[in-house]
């Protein structure tokens, strides 16, 4: 009888520990989202709040990167949790928050000198959501060969729609959304160039039977 009671207590303790860890991770992820909104000026709060949020965001990042072992372990746990839950990109507070600041344009050049401009095509709203998240991730990639490879794959999809094109230039940038003070001053959104890559694709040769 003692063994059964002891096992029940151990099971209850393990379940309570799991819930506590889960709650800490949820609070940490939500706090990061709140600080990100405040630090980027996406609220109507005073500028001093934005400055304090930027400092707090830096402190949290430093704690996860160079802080005590417990904080570094928490950072690793948060990263694993976000990837398992699929909330590492394009989501905030575990609900859709589609990033729309990044933009990709294809400049399609033909042999006769004709130039066309086209945006990436999607087959539905779900694909558009994933593409928006992908573009947001590309903007955060610091390794140029990886960024070029991803854009080349997207450019290849565009070339399949225009197989006679001589060259496709992928132009990547972001749209600066005005903050609340800027919006009150009447400042419009503006486009900022980041990267451009030129790609050319050759049609596969047909072999005679």
C-alpha positions as CSV (number, residue, x, y, z in Angstrom):
1,X,0.0,0.0,0.0
2,X,2.8,2.4,0.9
3,X,4.4,1.7,-2.6
4,X,1.2,2.7,-4.4
5,X,0.8,5.9,-2.3
6,X,4.4,6.8,-2.9
7,X,4.1,6.2,-6.6
8,X,1.0,8.4,-6.7
9,X,2.9,11.2,-4.9
10,X,5.8,10.9,-7.3
11,X,3.5,11.0,-10.3
12,X,1.7,14.0,-8.9
13,X,5.0,15.8,-8.2
14,X,6.3,15.0,-11.8
15,X,3.0,16.4,-13.3
16,X,3.2,19.5,-11.2
17,X,6.9,20.0,-12.2
18,X,5.9,19.6,-15.9
19,X,3.1,22.1,-15.6
20,X,5.4,24.6,-13.9
21,X,8.0,24.4,-16.6
22,X,5.4,24.7,-19.3
23,X,4.0,27.8,-17.6
24,X,7.4,29.4,-17.3
25,X,8.1,28.8,-21.0
26,X,4.7,30.2,-22.0
27,X,5.3,33.3,-19.8
28,X,8.7,33.8,-21.3
29,X,7.6,33.5,-24.9
30,X,4.7,35.9,-24.3
31,X,7.0,38.4,-22.5
32,X,9.3,38.3,-25.5
33,X,6.4,39.1,-27.8
34,X,5.2,42.0,-25.6
35,X,8.7,43.5,-25.4
36,X,9.1,43.1,-29.2
37,X,5.9,45.0,-29.8
38,X,6.9,47.8,-27.4
39,X,10.5,48.0,-28.5
40,X,9.6,48.3,-32.2
41,X,7.1,51.1,-31.5
42,X,4.0,49.2,-32.6
43,X,1.9,50.7,-29.8
44,X,0.7,54.2,-29.0
45,X,2.6,54.3,-25.7
46,X,5.1,57.1,-25.1
47,X,8.6,56.9,-26.5
48,X,10.1,56.3,-23.0
49,X,8.3,53.0,-22.9
50,X,9.8,52.0,-26.2
51,X,13.3,52.8,-24.9
52,X,12.8,50.8,-21.7
53,X,11.4,47.9,-23.7
54,X,14.5,47.9,-25.9
55,X,16.7,47.8,-22.8
56,X,14.7,44.9,-21.3
57,X,14.8,43.1,-24.6
58,X,18.6,43.4,-24.6
59,X,18.9,42.2,-21.0
60,X,16.7,39.1,-21.8
61,X,18.8,38.3,-24.9
62,X,22.1,38.7,-22.9
63,X,20.7,36.5,-20.1
64,X,19.9,33.7,-22.5
65,X,23.2,34.0,-24.4
66,X,25.8,34.7,-21.7
67,X,23.9,34.5,-18.4
68,X,24.0,31.7,-15.8
69,X,23.5,28.1,-16.9
70,X,19.9,28.1,-15.8
71,X,19.1,31.0,-18.1
72,X,20.9,29.4,-21.0
73,X,19.0,26.2,-20.4
74,X,15.8,28.1,-20.4
75,X,16.7,29.7,-23.7
76,X,17.4,26.2,-25.3
77,X,14.1,24.9,-23.8
78,X,12.2,27.9,-25.3
79,X,13.8,27.3,-28.7
80,X,12.8,23.7,-28.7
81,X,9.3,24.5,-27.5
82,X,8.8,27.1,-30.2
83,X,9.9,24.7,-33.0
84,X,7.8,21.8,-31.6
85,X,4.8,24.1,-31.4
86,X,5.5,25.7,-34.8
87,X,5.4,29.2,-33.3
88,X,9.0,30.2,-34.0
89,X,8.0,32.4,-36.9
90,X,4.9,34.3,-38.0
91,X,3.1,33.9,-34.7
92,X,2.6,35.8,-31.5
93,X,0.9,34.6,-28.4
94,X,0.3,31.3,-30.2
95,X,-2.0,33.0,-32.8
96,X,-1.4,34.0,-36.4
97,X,0.5,37.3,-36.8
98,X,1.4,37.4,-40.4
99,X,4.7,39.4,-41.0
100,X,4.1,41.7,-44.0
101,X,7.2,44.0,-44.0
102,X,9.4,41.9,-46.3
103,X,8.9,42.0,-50.1
104,X,10.3,40.0,-53.0
105,X,10.1,41.1,-56.6
106,X,11.3,39.2,-59.7
107,X,12.7,41.3,-62.6
108,X,12.4,39.0,-65.6
109,X,14.5,39.8,-68.6
110,X,14.0,38.3,-72.1
111,X,16.4,38.0,-75.0
112,X,14.7,40.8,-76.9
113,X,15.3,43.2,-74.0
114,X,11.8,43.1,-72.7
115,X,11.6,43.3,-68.9
116,X,8.7,42.2,-66.7
117,X,8.1,42.5,-63.0
118,X,6.3,39.8,-61.0
119,X,5.7,38.9,-57.4
120,X,5.9,35.3,-56.1
121,X,2.7,33.4,-56.9
122,X,0.7,31.4,-54.3
123,X,-2.2,29.0,-54.7
124,X,-4.1,29.9,-51.6
125,X,-4.2,31.8,-48.4
126,X,-2.4,29.1,-46.4
127,X,0.5,29.2,-48.9
128,X,0.5,33.0,-48.7
129,X,0.9,32.8,-44.9
130,X,3.8,30.4,-45.3
131,X,5.5,32.6,-47.9
132,X,5.2,35.7,-45.7
133,X,6.8,33.8,-42.8
134,X,9.5,32.5,-45.2
135,X,10.3,36.0,-46.4
136,X,10.5,37.2,-42.8
137,X,13.0,34.4,-42.0
138,X,15.1,35.3,-45.1
139,X,15.5,38.8,-43.8
140,X,17.1,37.3,-40.6
141,X,19.5,35.0,-42.4
142,X,23.1,36.3,-42.0
143,X,24.7,33.5,-44.1
144,X,24.8,34.8,-47.7
145,X,25.1,31.5,-49.5
146,X,22.0,30.1,-47.7
147,X,20.0,33.3,-48.5
148,X,21.0,33.1,-52.1
149,X,20.0,29.4,-52.3
150,X,16.6,30.1,-50.9
151,X,16.0,33.0,-53.3
152,X,17.2,30.8,-56.2
153,X,14.6,28.2,-55.4
154,X,11.9,30.9,-55.4
155,X,13.3,32.3,-58.7
156,X,13.3,28.9,-60.2
157,X,9.6,28.6,-59.5
158,X,9.1,31.9,-61.3
159,X,11.2,30.7,-64.3
160,X,9.0,27.7,-64.7
161,X,6.2,30.2,-65.5
162,X,8.5,32.1,-67.9
163,X,10.8,29.4,-69.4
164,X,11.9,31.7,-72.3
165,X,13.4,34.3,-69.9
166,X,17.1,35.0,-70.2
167,X,17.6,36.2,-66.6
168,X,15.7,36.6,-63.5
169,X,16.8,39.0,-60.8
170,X,15.4,38.5,-57.3
171,X,15.2,41.9,-55.5
172,X,14.6,41.6,-51.8
173,X,13.7,44.4,-49.5
174,X,11.4,45.4,-46.7
175,X,8.6,47.9,-46.2
176,X,9.1,50.3,-43.3
177,X,5.8,50.7,-41.6
178,X,5.6,54.1,-39.8
179,X,5.5,54.1,-36.1
180,X,2.6,55.8,-34.2
181,X,4.4,59.2,-34.0
182,X,5.5,58.9,-37.6
183,X,1.9,58.0,-38.7
184,X,0.5,61.0,-36.8
185,X,3.0,63.2,-38.7
186,X,1.6,61.9,-42.0
187,X,4.7,59.9,-43.0
188,X,3.9,57.1,-45.4
189,X,5.4,53.7,-45.6
190,X,8.7,53.4,-47.5
191,X,10.5,50.5,-49.4
192,X,14.1,49.8,-48.5
193,X,16.4,47.6,-50.7
194,X,18.4,44.9,-49.1
195,X,19.7,42.3,-51.6
196,X,19.6,41.4,-55.3
197,X,20.7,38.2,-57.0
198,X,20.8,37.4,-60.7
199,X,19.8,33.9,-61.8
200,X,19.7,32.2,-65.2
201,X,18.3,28.8,-65.9
202,X,18.9,26.6,-69.0
203,X,16.1,24.4,-70.4
204,X,17.1,20.7,-70.2
205,X,18.4,19.3,-73.4
206,X,16.2,16.7,-75.1
207,X,18.0,13.5,-75.9
208,X,17.2,11.7,-79.1
209,X,15.9,8.1,-78.5
